[in-house]
Amino acid sequence: MEKMNKLSFDTLSEAQNYFLKKGYTTQFDTKDGEIIAYGKDKNYQPKELLIIADFRFEGMTSPEDNMILYIIEANDGVKGTMVDSVGAEAAQDPELMREIPMKEK
């Protein structure tokens, strides 16, 4: 795979489609203090995951439309993505997100 820091995307959906084709097929989400892997019937703790990269997208009309796409790999081989909004109300649990280690760039 190309180096993550060399990748660039115009839209969130373009990035999601790219990573889907690269095998990042699971959608991660935070709920009730856990990280859920949809379709895998499994929940993770932050230490079981690694954020491989993140990509920021600016909204067309409002700064509250800004989004971050996280590329995530679990210690059991599950690979996927997580979308978070930037602004007044984040879509994901910010405390839980801070606990997920990030790969050094």
C-alpha positions as CSV (number, residue, x, y, z in Angstrom):
1,M,0.0,0.0,0.0
2,E,1.2,3.5,-0.7
3,K,2.5,5.5,2.2
4,M,-0.5,6.9,4.2
5,N,1.1,10.4,4.5
6,K,1.3,10.6,0.7
7,L,-2.4,9.9,0.1
8,S,-4.8,12.7,-0.6
9,F,-8.6,12.7,-1.2
10,D,-11.1,15.3,-2.2
11,T,-14.0,13.9,-0.4
12,L,-14.8,11.6,2.6
13,S,-16.6,9.1,0.4
14,E,-13.6,8.9,-2.0
15,A,-11.3,8.1,0.9
16,Q,-13.8,5.5,2.3
17,N,-14.1,3.8,-1.0
18,Y,-10.3,3.7,-1.4
19,F,-9.8,2.0,2.0
20,L,-12.7,-0.3,1.5
21,K,-11.0,-1.7,-1.7
22,K,-7.8,-2.0,0.4
23,G,-9.5,-4.3,2.9
24,Y,-10.6,-1.8,5.6
25,T,-14.1,-3.2,5.5
26,T,-15.3,-2.8,9.1
27,Q,-17.0,0.3,10.4
28,F,-15.9,1.2,14.0
29,D,-18.0,3.3,16.3
30,T,-18.0,4.3,20.0
31,K,-21.0,3.6,22.2
32,D,-21.4,3.3,25.9
33,G,-17.7,3.4,26.6
34,E,-16.8,0.7,24.1
35,I,-15.6,0.6,20.5
36,I,-17.9,-1.5,18.3
37,A,-16.9,-3.3,15.2
38,Y,-20.1,-3.5,13.1
39,G,-20.6,-6.8,11.3
40,K,-17.9,-8.5,13.5
41,D,-20.1,-8.9,16.6
42,K,-17.1,-7.7,18.6
43,N,-16.3,-4.8,20.9
44,Y,-12.8,-3.5,21.5
45,Q,-10.9,-1.6,24.1
46,P,-8.7,1.2,22.9
47,K,-5.5,-0.6,23.6
48,E,-6.6,-3.4,21.2
49,L,-6.6,-0.9,18.3
50,L,-4.2,1.2,16.4
51,I,-5.0,4.3,14.4
52,I,-2.9,3.9,11.2
53,A,-3.8,7.3,9.7
54,D,-6.3,10.0,9.8
55,F,-7.7,12.3,7.0
56,R,-9.5,15.6,7.6
57,F,-12.2,16.9,5.4
58,E,-13.6,20.4,5.5
59,G,-17.3,21.0,5.1
60,M,-18.6,23.1,2.2
61,T,-20.9,25.4,4.2
62,S,-19.9,25.3,7.9
63,P,-16.9,24.5,10.0
64,E,-19.2,22.2,12.0
65,D,-19.4,20.0,8.8
66,N,-15.7,19.1,9.2
67,M,-15.0,15.4,9.4
68,I,-12.1,13.1,10.3
69,L,-11.7,9.6,8.8
70,Y,-9.6,7.3,11.0
71,I,-8.0,4.2,9.5
72,I,-7.9,1.6,12.2
73,E,-6.4,-1.9,12.6
74,A,-7.2,-4.2,15.5
75,N,-4.7,-6.5,17.2
76,D,-6.7,-9.5,15.9
77,G,-6.4,-8.5,12.2
78,V,-9.7,-6.7,11.8
79,K,-9.3,-3.5,9.6
80,G,-11.7,-0.7,9.2
81,T,-12.5,3.0,9.4
82,M,-14.2,5.4,11.8
83,V,-15.8,8.7,11.0
84,D,-15.9,11.5,13.5
85,S,-17.3,15.0,13.2
86,V,-15.2,18.0,14.3
87,G,-17.0,20.8,16.0
88,A,-19.4,21.5,18.8
89,E,-20.7,17.9,19.0
90,A,-18.3,15.0,18.1
91,A,-19.9,11.9,16.8
92,Q,-17.5,9.7,18.7
93,D,-16.6,9.6,22.4
94,P,-13.6,12.0,22.6
95,E,-12.1,10.4,25.8
96,L,-12.2,6.9,24.2
97,M,-10.7,8.2,21.0
98,R,-7.8,9.8,22.9
99,E,-7.0,6.4,24.4
100,I,-6.5,4.6,21.0
101,P,-2.8,4.6,20.2
102,M,-1.8,6.3,16.9
103,K,0.9,4.9,14.6
104,E,3.9,7.2,14.5
105,K,4.2,9.1,11.2
